[in-house]
Amino acid sequence: MDLDALRFANFSKFGEAVTDWEEMVKKLKDLKEDAEQDLKGKAVKARWAGVNAGVTREFIGKTAAEFADAHTQANTIAKILKDTHGELKRYSEQLVEAIHRGVKKNLTVTDTGGGTFRVEMNIHPDRAAKGTEVPHHSQQDVNDFRDEIAGILSNATQSDKSAKDVLKAIVDAVKYGFSDASYPDRDHAAQALKDAEKMAKMAKHPKDMSLDDIAEFNGYLKKYHDDPLFSERFATRLGAKGTLQFWTDMTDLHAGARGAELDQMKSMQKNLGMTLATASFSDSSGMKEWKEDVLKETNTSFRADPSNPNKPVGALGFQVISSLMRQGEYDTEFLDSYREKLIKADRAPNGLPGMGTNDIWEKGYESVDLVFGKGDGRDPLEGFFDAASHNPEAAVNAFESKSDLNHLLESSKYTDRGPSLGHALEAAVTGVAHGDTQHGALPHSKTQVQIMQNVIHAVAQPDGGGELVTKGMGESFGHMAASYMPEISQSLAGRGSGAIFLTGSEAPAGLDRTDVTRFLSEVSTDDDGRAAIRYGESIYTSSLLDAHLADPSLFDGSSHQVIQNISHNAGVIEGIVGHSVADADISASVDAEKEANDANKRQGEFFKSVLSAGVGIGSVALVPATPAGALAGAAGGGFFGGVASMSVDRIFDGREMEGALDGALYESGQELNKTQDSVSQQTQWAVADALKQHHVDMPKDATDNFVSQEVNRGWDDSDRMLEDVKKRPSA
């Protein structure tokens, strides 16, 4: 900062700029609210078809998000400018005051350019006019004056530079659109960059990090892992190769960690992964280079101690970066590029789907352990699947290729990647990130339905498809089935059933009936999968009843016919589940019953948490199915706290069936007849709840009787449907 620039600065235009930005923030806030409530709100409730469904709806959603980011960025910039304006103005005033005080001691300063200055006498005694009294000053006065001026200029320079650095970092972070980086003031943003520099410097010397250093390091990552500026600066300063080497060294240095040390390392792995995930969204030139370099290093062997003969083989870059991907949401483009290289490497040389993948990553890497806690990180697909499960868009891209999907499904038979694969598949077909119960899903796209059909087809194969259920994916398959109850119901009911089985899906008839029947049958042999299907069916049945009785115009027929068809469908789906359990000869032992009941509770907690958040599950989230948004309307009318929630509560709490001594819904329900009675009772209760909710007068006994008849008819039909599609022990 030049002395004269600060001394004679005119801050009026700077102040006007601050005011303009503050006004912009107010306007963008209004636009943001309009975009969220009006633009996006209407888009979610509208019924889309064709190109509009696949392109326009998504574009509107992203546009609304851009308005939010624009407001955030403008607000941050306005605060930074306001802080800097205030500080520089204050430093200018301090400089002028200091110069005035210097004059009283016959001292002045002269700008010598480049941020330098010279202190000299204001009036030399030898050249003073006759009779003029020249103030006296000591050398200490000169030194103090010089230091004060230097301090003011240094502070002003730092204020100006930190503002420049922060503003540049915010702008550089996003190539197109706006940054979501938010800070209360400039100092917080500048501190984030400073702390990132410090942590990156520390990470370059992992062997020098004591346990106290690690605790400090982890504390910073925990504090800043969602901070865009910190994350980008940390990653770029450490570099791609440095990042991979750092984690290789840390896992080696702390191999065998126990107790508090193990907890600290688990936490660090999580926080480091989330920090890199946040950084991956930056479009800065440094971060672009980081991502490109990570991809270049995927086949590089990283060794913690090259001189150690006991560790002749290092971890591949694939393995190292994947072990850090398990937490956080990574940028879609980065994941897409990484996936292409990874799946290509995962395919066996003989080209057979799934074969040999275990040897590719396990054989020769026995000494590699890149994960603190469960697992060792040798299979990089596990970490990638975890990353994809947190980014539904990337998950869709990963499984859009049927060839890749078949390879990955088949590979799960020879590896331990099944659970992670299941979570990624779940995110792909539902559009909801794994573990996220706070955000509802949009209607299923044609691509999502096609992926779901491909998964269903793979599981339905008589020559080993059911084996996929046993590889840790049963629960995920159950969640997927629950989310696709509208499409499943239409596939089982046949063409022309869309007016009854409402959905906003772009491809409501996109599932094959034979495959669906076999898929439900196979998934039903898994305790969690079976429980999820039952909860999904109960929620969808209740939702349909609620919607149709709330708006009778949805179906060009009587309420009696609506209830009849819905009840029959419940019997078909639950019948497939019940008969499949019986066919599999699942033991009714105490242990088996406990496992089934525990699964029922686990899934109940999941579906209750989803409903309590008011978002539903996938298509069962009840996306709008008609121009009137019937299902969304049902939600607005108390749906989530009403009929559907009551149906979940009854299963979860194990409410006993009326007239039964030991007939809790689905609990200890290995017996076929008991399960059939449970379906009938649950459907009767759902009908009664919906009738009461919407004040529809139908005779109770007669209604219960025909609901029971329709459920039983559907149950019987399911028996024949199973005989048509698979060999059964009872057939």
MARSE-679548 format. One record per residue (C-alpha): residue in three letters; x, y, z. Coordinates in steps of 0.02 Angstrom, whole numbers, padded with zeros to 5 digits, always signed. Each point is the difference from the previous one (the first is absolute). Layout:
<atoms>
ALAXYZ ...
</atoms>
This chain:
<atoms>
MET+00000+00000+00000 ASP+00077+00166-00054 LEU-00001+00137+00130 ASP-00078+00133-00111 ALA-00132-00121-00064 LEU-00061-00028+00177 ARG+00028+00179+00057 PHE-00099+00083-00139 ALA-00124-00140-00036 ASN-00178+00050-00047 PHE-00113-00132+00076 SER-00163+00069-00066 LYS-00004-00111-00155 PHE+00053-00149+00104 GLY-00144+00037+00118 GLU-00120+00013-00146 ALA+00059-00171-00060 VAL-00035-00074+00171 THR-00175+00076-00001 ASP-00031-00067-00176 TRP+00050-00175+00054 GLU-00111+00008+00154 GLU-00147+00052-00110 MET+00042-00143-00117 VAL-00005-00121+00145 LYS-00176+00057+00045 LYS-00060-00020-00180 LEU+00081-00171-00017 LYS-00081-00055+00162 ASP-00170+00038-00075 LEU+00046-00090-00161 LYS+00066-00148+00099 GLU-00163-00015+00097 ASP-00103+00017-00159 ALA+00105-00133-00085 GLU-00015-00122+00145 GLN-00182+00027+00041 ASP-00075+00042-00168 LEU+00113-00063-00140 LYS+00064-00159+00080 GLY-00158-00029+00101 LYS-00109+00000-00154 ALA+00124-00107-00096 VAL-00005-00134+00135 LYS-00190-00003+00001 ALA-00020+00003-00189 ARG-00024-00155-00106 TRP+00142-00013-00123 ALA+00014-00108-00154 GLY+00118-00028-00145 VAL+00148+00117-00019 ASN-00070+00116+00132 ALA+00009-00138+00129 GLY+00180-00043-00037 VAL+00070+00174-00036 THR-00111+00146+00049 ARG-00043-00059+00175 GLU+00182-00031+00042 PHE+00049+00167-00076 ILE-00128+00092+00107 GLY+00064-00086+00157 LYS+00180+00048-00039 THR-00052+00177-00044 ALA-00086+00020+00169 ALA+00158-00063+00085 GLU+00104+00127-00098 PHE-00107+00142+00068 ALA+00036-00063+00175 ASP+00187-00008-00036 ALA-00005+00172-00081 HIS-00077+00072+00159 THR+00129-00089+00108 GLN+00146+00061-00104 ALA-00064+00178-00010 ASN-00029+00002+00188 THR+00176-00061+00033 ILE+00077+00126-00121 ALA-00101+00142+00076 LYS+00061-00045+00175 ILE+00181-00012-00058 LEU-00009+00168-00089 LYS-00085+00082+00149 ASP+00132-00067+00120 THR+00143+00054-00114 HIS-00076+00171-00032 GLY-00018+00031+00187 GLU+00175-00058+00039 LEU+00089+00095-00138 LYS-00095+00159+00043 ARG+00050-00022+00181 TYR+00183-00031-00047 SER-00004+00156-00110 GLU-00062+00103+00146 GLN+00133-00075+00113 LEU+00134+00044-00128 VAL-00057+00181-00014 GLU-00006+00015+00190 ALA+00174-00074+00017 ILE+00070+00121-00129 HIS-00079+00147+00093 ARG+00080-00059+00162 GLY+00166-00018-00090 VAL-00008+00180-00060 LYS-00010+00056+00181 LYS+00171-00081+00023 ASN+00065+00072-00163 LEU-00016-00169-00090 THR-00081-00042-00164 VAL-00006-00146-00122 THR+00025-00009-00187 ASP-00067-00137-00115 THR+00146-00080-00091 GLY-00106-00125-00099 GLY-00025-00188+00008 GLY-00069+00008+00176 THR+00156+00087+00068 PHE+00017+00170+00082 ARG+00130+00116+00074 VAL-00009+00089+00170 GLU+00083+00170+00005 MET-00004+00167+00088 ASN-00143+00109-00046 ILE+00106+00159+00018 HIS+00188-00007+00014 PRO+00061+00116+00139 ASP+00131+00077-00114 ARG-00132+00048-00127 ALA-00133+00059+00121 ALA-00059+00179-00015 LYS+00069+00122+00124 GLY-00098-00007+00161 THR-00078-00168-00041 GLU+00006-00124+00142 VAL+00032-00175-00068 PRO-00071-00144+00107 HIS+00130-00117+00072 HIS-00002-00188-00027 SER+00112-00142+00052 GLN+00058-00150-00101 GLN-00125-00103+00098 ASP-00137+00117-00060 VAL+00057-00032-00178 ASN+00002-00187+00026 ASP-00171-00001+00082 PHE-00074+00108-00138 ARG+00075-00113-00134 ASP-00064-00157+00086 GLU-00175+00072+00022 ILE-00012+00048-00183 ALA+00069-00169-00053 GLY-00124-00090+00113 ILE-00148+00094-00072 LEU+00056-00034-00179 SER+00031-00182+00042 ASN-00174-00019+00074 ALA-00078+00087-00149 THR+00100-00109-00120 GLN-00056-00157+00091 SER-00181+00057-00001 ASP+00008+00037-00186 LYS+00093-00160-00042 SER-00111-00115+00103 ALA-00154+00075-00082 LYS+00078-00027-00171 ASP+00050-00180+00042 VAL-00171-00045+00068 LEU-00096+00081-00142 LYS+00112-00082-00129 ALA-00019-00169+00086 ILE-00190+00016-00001 VAL-00007+00051-00183 ASP+00127-00129-00057 ALA-00091-00140+00090 VAL-00142-00001-00127 LYS+00030+00009-00186 TYR-00185+00021-00040 GLY-00136+00057+00117 PHE+00029+00051+00180 SER+00089-00061+00155 ASP-00092-00059+00155 ALA+00143+00056+00113 SER-00075+00097+00145 TYR+00093+00099+00134 PRO-00059+00124+00131 ASP+00144+00118-00042 ARG+00165+00014-00093 ASP+00106-00051+00149 HIS-00085-00170+00013 ALA+00029-00034-00185 ALA+00181+00058+00010 GLN+00029-00107+00154 ALA-00067-00152-00092 LEU+00131+00025-00136 LYS+00137+00027+00129 ASP-00048-00157+00096 ALA-00004-00101-00161 GLU+00177+00054-00040 LYS+00054-00052+00175 MET-00082-00172-00010 ALA+00067-00036-00174 LYS+00175+00042+00061 MET-00023-00118+00147 ALA-00064-00140-00113 LYS+00159+00006-00103 HIS+00095-00072+00148 PRO-00112-00138+00072 LYS+00145-00086+00089 ASP+00027+00157+00103 MET-00180+00007+00060 SER-00021-00048+00182 LEU-00166-00060+00070 ASP-00031+00178+00059 ASP+00037+00064-00176 ILE-00119-00128-00071 ALA-00136+00055+00121 GLU+00028+00182-00052 PHE+00003-00047-00184 ASN-00160-00101+00016 GLY-00082+00141+00095 TYR+00030+00120-00144 LEU-00067-00125-00127 LYS-00155-00029+00105 LYS-00029+00188+00014 TYR+00029+00037-00183 HIS-00046-00156-00099 ASP-00153+00086-00074 ASP+00092+00164-00033 PRO+00032+00025-00187 LEU+00147+00120+00020 PHE+00090-00101+00132 SER-00026-00164-00092 GLU+00060+00064-00168 ARG+00153+00086+00074 PHE+00046-00152+00106 ALA-00014-00123-00146 THR+00091+00108-00126 ARG+00141+00046+00119 LEU+00025-00183+00046 GLY-00017-00056-00181 ALA-00073-00159-00072 LYS+00154-00107+00023 GLY+00031+00077+00171 THR-00178-00042+00053 LEU+00016-00181-00051 GLN+00173-00017+00078 PHE-00060+00083+00162 TRP-00139-00127+00025 THR+00114-00145-00046 ASP+00124+00058+00132 MET-00134+00029+00133 THR-00075-00173-00020 ASP+00173-00077+00013 LEU+00058+00105+00147 HIS-00157-00039+00100 ALA-00030-00179-00055 GLY-00068-00100+00145 ALA-00065+00154+00089 ARG-00110-00036+00151 GLY-00111+00095+00119 ALA+00006+00190-00008 GLU+00129-00004-00140 LEU-00113-00109-00107 ASP-00148+00114+00032 GLN+00105+00150-00050 MET+00056-00083-00162 LYS-00177-00053-00045 SER-00056+00178+00025 MET+00144+00067-00103 GLN-00040-00116-00144 LYS-00179+00060+00001 ASN+00043+00185+00013 LEU+00138-00011-00130 GLY-00117-00086-00122 MET-00135+00130+00027 THR+00127+00141-00022 LEU+00057-00072-00167 ALA-00181-00025-00051 THR-00037+00184+00028 ALA+00159+00048-00092 SER-00049-00106-00151 PHE-00140+00123-00043 SER+00123+00143-00024 ASP+00034+00055-00178 SER+00161+00091+00042 SER+00149-00035-00112 GLY+00091-00078+00147 MET-00143-00117+00040 LYS-00022-00047-00182 GLU+00183-00049-00001 TRP-00022-00096+00163 LYS-00141-00105-00072 GLU+00093-00033-00162 ASP+00155-00052+00097 VAL-00098-00118+00113 LEU-00062-00089-00156 LYS+00177-00009-00068 GLU+00062-00078+00163 THR-00131-00138+00011 ASN+00123-00135-00055 THR+00146+00071+00098 SER+00063-00108+00143 PHE+00008+00102+00161 ARG+00116-00070+00135 ALA+00019+00071+00174 ASP+00176-00067+00023 PRO+00086-00050-00162 SER+00149-00070+00098 ASN-00107-00127+00095 PRO+00023-00172-00083 ASN-00156-00065+00088 LYS-00106+00117-00105 PRO+00058-00024-00178 VAL-00168+00052-00071 GLY-00081+00167+00030 ALA-00182+00048-00011 LEU-00061+00054-00170 GLY-00065+00176-00021 PHE-00170-00078-00037 GLN+00000-00079+00172 VAL+00061+00154+00092 ILE-00123+00126-00071 SER-00147-00122+00012 SER+00037-00027+00184 LEU-00028+00187+00024 MET-00161+00005-00103 ARG-00108-00090+00126 GLN-00063+00161+00079 GLY-00068+00158-00079 GLU-00073+00044-00169 TYR+00127+00013-00140 ASP-00021+00098-00161 THR-00094-00096-00135 GLU+00122+00035-00142 PHE+00147-00056+00106 LEU-00090-00160+00050 ASP-00049-00033-00181 SER+00180+00016-00059 TYR+00064-00106+00143 ARG-00133-00133-00029 GLU+00047-00023-00183 LYS+00180-00040+00046 LEU-00048-00105+00150 ILE-00127-00114-00084 LYS+00117-00025-00147 ALA+00134-00056+00122 ASP-00125-00108+00095 ARG-00046-00106-00149 ALA+00096-00163-00009 PRO+00117-00030-00148 ASN-00112-00142-00061 GLY-00145+00121-00014 LEU-00123-00110+00096 PRO-00119+00107+00105 GLY+00054+00007+00181 MET+00133-00134-00013 GLY+00172+00029+00073 THR-00035+00169+00078 ASN+00047-00061+00172 ASP+00173-00052-00060 ILE+00028+00168-00085 TRP-00011+00096+00164 GLU+00037-00130+00133 LYS+00138-00112-00066 GLY+00170+00072+00041 TYR-00072+00137+00110 GLU-00012-00098+00162 SER+00100+00131+00095 VAL-00113+00144-00055 ASP-00125+00065+00128 LEU-00061+00175-00038 VAL-00153+00002+00111 PHE-00007+00027+00187 GLY-00135-00114+00066 LYS-00102-00119-00107 GLY+00075-00050-00167 ASP+00171+00026-00074 GLY-00032+00108-00153 ARG+00082-00119-00122 ASP-00154-00007-00112 PRO-00015+00179-00068 LEU-00175-00035-00066 GLU-00066-00002+00179 GLY+00058+00178+00031 PHE-00063+00057-00170 PHE-00172-00077+00032 ASP-00008+00089+00167 ALA+00041+00163-00089 ALA-00133-00035-00133 SER-00127-00039+00135 HIS+00020+00180+00061 ASN-00021+00071-00175 PRO-00156-00069-00088 GLU+00044+00084-00165 ALA+00170-00085-00004 ALA-00083-00163+00051 VAL-00119+00010-00148 ASN+00148+00031-00115 ALA+00091-00149+00074 PHE-00139-00124-00035 GLU-00075+00068-00160 SER+00106-00121-00100 LYS-00082-00171+00012 SER+00167-00081-00039 ASP+00086+00087+00145 LEU-00147-00034+00115 ASN+00000-00186-00039 HIS+00187-00008+00028 LEU-00013+00088+00168 LEU-00146-00106+00059 GLU+00088-00159-00052 SER+00162+00057+00082 SER-00090+00014+00167 LYS-00011-00190+00003 TYR+00190-00011+00010 THR+00036+00151+00111 ASP-00062+00086+00158 ARG-00060+00154-00093 GLY-00185-00048+00004 PRO-00059+00115+00141 SER+00085+00154-00075 LEU-00065-00046-00173 GLY-00175-00017+00070 HIS+00007+00174+00076 ALA+00059+00075-00164 LEU-00138-00089-00097 GLU-00126+00062+00126 ALA+00058+00180-00026 ALA-00004-00022-00190 VAL-00177-00063-00017 THR-00081+00103+00139 GLY+00094+00162-00026 VAL+00031+00016+00187 ALA+00173-00010+00076 HIS+00032-00145+00118 GLY-00043+00049+00178 ASP-00093+00157-00051 THR-00176-00001+00071 GLN-00024+00188-00012 HIS-00022+00021-00187 GLY-00137-00075-00106 ALA+00029-00073-00171 LEU-00061+00068-00165 PRO-00101-00116-00111 HIS+00104-00142-00071 SER+00077+00041-00168 LYS-00001-00120-00147 THR+00184-00033+00031 GLN-00031-00041+00183 VAL-00143-00117-00043 GLN+00109-00087-00129 ILE+00139-00025+00127 MET-00128-00069+00122 GLN-00065-00119-00133 ASN+00177-00058-00037 VAL+00030-00034+00184 ILE-00167-00090+00016 HIS+00041-00105-00153 ALA+00171-00048+00070 VAL-00073-00053+00167 ALA-00141-00093-00087 GLN+00116-00114-00097 PRO-00030-00183+00049 ASP+00185-00044-00015 GLY+00071+00097+00147 GLY-00094+00164+00000 GLY-00064-00031+00175 GLU+00180-00017+00060 LEU+00016+00189-00016 VAL-00124+00020+00143 THR+00115-00097+00115 LYS+00150+00113-00038 GLY-00051+00140+00116 MET-00122+00083-00119 GLY-00165-00069+00066 GLU-00042+00156+00100 SER+00041+00116-00145 PHE-00104-00105-00120 GLY-00142+00013+00125 HIS+00014+00189+00008 MET+00005+00007-00189 ALA-00157-00107-00011 ALA-00087+00112+00126 SER+00044+00153-00102 TYR-00065-00082-00159 MET-00167-00059+00070 PRO-00095+00106-00127 GLU+00091-00076-00149 ILE-00003-00173+00079 SER-00186+00014+00030 GLN-00034+00052-00179 SER+00108-00141-00067 LEU-00096-00128+00103 ALA-00171+00076-00036 GLY+00032+00019-00186 ARG-00032+00135-00127 GLY-00135+00126+00036 SER+00028-00003+00188 GLY+00085+00170+00007 ALA-00159+00090+00050 ILE-00004-00104+00160 PHE+00185-00022+00037 LEU+00056+00180-00007 THR+00178+00053-00031 GLY+00101+00142-00073 SER+00123-00121-00079 GLU+00057+00037-00177 ALA-00012-00186-00039 PRO-00140-00071+00108 ALA-00011-00156-00108 GLY+00188-00024-00011 LEU+00013-00157+00107 ASP-00025-00177-00063 ARG-00135-00098+00092 THR+00091-00167+00000 ASP+00163+00078+00060 VAL-00091+00100+00134 THR-00083-00156+00068 ARG+00163-00095+00011 PHE+00091+00153+00070 LEU-00125+00022+00141 SER+00010-00185+00034 GLU+00190-00003+00014 VAL+00012+00159+00104 SER-00131-00068+00119 THR+00121-00134+00059 ASP+00104+00137+00083 ASP-00069+00060+00167 ASP+00034+00185-00031 GLY-00051-00010-00182 ARG-00164-00082+00046 ALA-00038+00127+00136 ALA+00038+00145-00118 ILE-00118-00069-00132 ARG-00139-00018+00127 TYR+00023+00176+00066 GLY+00006+00067-00178 GLU-00158-00092-00050 SER-00092+00059+00156 ILE+00053+00181-00026 TYR-00048-00002-00184 THR-00166-00085+00033 SER-00042+00128+00134 SER+00059+00143-00111 LEU-00108-00054-00146 LEU-00154-00017+00109 ASP+00035+00170+00074 ALA+00024+00083-00169 HIS-00151-00078-00086 LEU-00119+00035+00142 ALA+00066+00178+00014 ASP-00032+00028-00186 PRO-00128-00122-00076 SER+00025+00080-00171 LEU+00168-00088-00017 PHE-00087-00159-00057 ASP-00149-00011-00115 GLY-00090-00127+00107 SER-00068-00034+00173 SER+00094+00005+00165 HIS-00051-00182+00020 GLN+00096-00047-00157 VAL+00152+00100+00055 ILE+00006-00087+00168 GLN-00029-00167-00085 ASN+00148+00019-00119 ILE+00117+00068+00133 SER-00045-00140+00120 HIS+00028-00131-00134 ASN+00171+00074-00039 ALA+00048-00006+00184 GLY-00047-00185+00001 VAL+00104-00035-00155 ILE+00159+00085+00063 GLU-00012-00066+00177 GLY-00048-00170-00069 ILE+00158-00008-00103 VAL+00099+00043+00156 GLY-00091-00124+00111 HIS+00006-00146-00122 SER+00183+00032-00036 VAL+00043-00009+00184 ALA-00096-00163+00014 ASP+00082-00070-00157 ALA+00173+00042+00067 ASP-00043-00102+00154 ILE+00066+00136+00114 SER+00008-00078+00172 ALA-00123+00055+00133 SER+00133-00025+00133 VAL+00021+00125+00140 ASP+00157+00070-00081 ALA-00083+00019-00170 GLU-00151+00086+00077 LYS+00113+00118+00097 GLU+00096+00046-00157 ALA-00162+00032-00094 ASN-00072+00105+00139 ASP+00162+00099+00019 ALA-00003+00036-00186 ASN-00180+00056+00016 LYS+00052+00125+00134 ARG+00150+00061-00098 GLN-00100+00033-00156 GLY-00140+00075+00102 GLU+00120+00127+00073 PHE+00061+00043-00175 PHE-00173+00026-00074 LYS-00062+00093+00154 SER+00147+00120-00012 VAL-00039+00030-00184 LEU-00184+00032+00030 SER+00033+00108+00153 ALA+00107+00113-00109 GLY-00150+00022-00114 VAL+00086-00058-00158 GLY-00052-00181-00026 ILE+00104-00128-00095 GLY+00040+00016-00182 SER-00158-00008-00103 VAL-00087-00047+00161 ALA+00051+00174+00055 LEU-00150+00034-00095 VAL+00056+00105-00139 PRO-00141+00085-00094 ALA-00088-00120-00115 THR-00129+00113-00080 PRO-00015+00181-00052 ALA-00088+00027+00165 GLY+00146-00078+00093 ALA-00115-00123+00088 LEU+00130-00090+00100 ALA+00088+00159+00050 GLY-00170+00067+00046 ALA-00028-00149+00112 ALA+00164+00040+00084 GLY-00052+00179+00027 GLY-00163-00060+00075 GLY+00083-00092+00141 PHE+00048-00155-00099 PHE+00173-00021+00077 GLY-00066+00009+00176 GLY-00156-00098-00042 VAL-00042-00159-00093 ALA+00174-00051-00058 SER+00082+00038+00166 MET-00133-00102+00090 SER+00033-00148-00114 VAL+00186+00008+00039 ASP-00032+00018+00186 ARG-00108-00155+00002 ILE+00135-00108-00078 PHE+00139+00079+00100 ASP-00088-00014+00167 GLY-00058-00177-00036 ARG-00183+00040+00027 GLU-00101-00158+00022 MET-00133-00048-00125 GLU-00178+00011+00060 GLY-00065-00165+00064 ALA+00171-00083+00003 LEU+00085-00064+00156 ASP+00174+00010-00074 GLY-00012+00098-00159 ALA+00112+00152+00003 LEU+00015+00068-00177 TYR+00143-00089-00088 GLU+00091-00039+00163 SER+00049-00180+00026 GLY-00095-00021-00161 GLN+00087-00144-00087 GLU-00164-00092-00021 LEU-00087+00030-00166 ASN-00177+00013+00066 LYS+00053+00121+00137 THR+00083+00113-00129 GLN-00155-00004-00110 ASP-00108+00052+00147 SER+00121+00141+00038 VAL-00013+00068-00177 SER-00189-00006+00006 GLN-00008+00085+00170 GLN+00125+00136-00046 THR-00092+00041-00161 GLN-00168+00006+00091 TRP+00073+00121+00125 ALA+00075+00108-00138 VAL-00168+00010-00088 ALA-00088+00043+00162 ASP+00128+00136+00038 ALA-00018+00078-00173 LEU-00190-00005+00007 LYS+00002+00085+00170 GLN+00131+00127-00054 HIS-00107+00059-00146 HIS-00171-00027+00077 VAL-00056-00128-00127 ASP-00149-00101+00059 MET+00012-00185-00042 PRO-00071-00143+00108 LYS+00141-00068+00108 ASP-00041-00186+00000 ALA-00037-00008-00185 THR+00157+00099-00041 ASP+00110-00108+00111 ASN-00074-00155-00081 PHE+00029+00050-00181 VAL+00175+00069+00041 SER+00043-00168+00077 GLN-00069-00091-00151 GLU+00102+00106-00120 VAL+00159-00020+00102 ASN-00027-00188+00004 ARG-00035-00003-00186 GLY+00162+00093-00031 TRP+00089-00119+00118 ASP-00063-00150-00099 ASP+00048+00083-00163 SER+00177+00025+00065 ASP+00015-00187+00027 ARG-00041-00033-00183 MET+00113+00141-00058 LEU+00148-00076+00091 GLU-00036-00170-00075 ASP+00004+00079-00172 VAL+00172+00078+00019 LYS+00104-00115+00110 LYS+00018-00178+00057 ARG-00074-00019+00173 PRO+00012-00141+00127 SER-00186+00005+00031 ALA-00054+00007-00182 
</atoms>
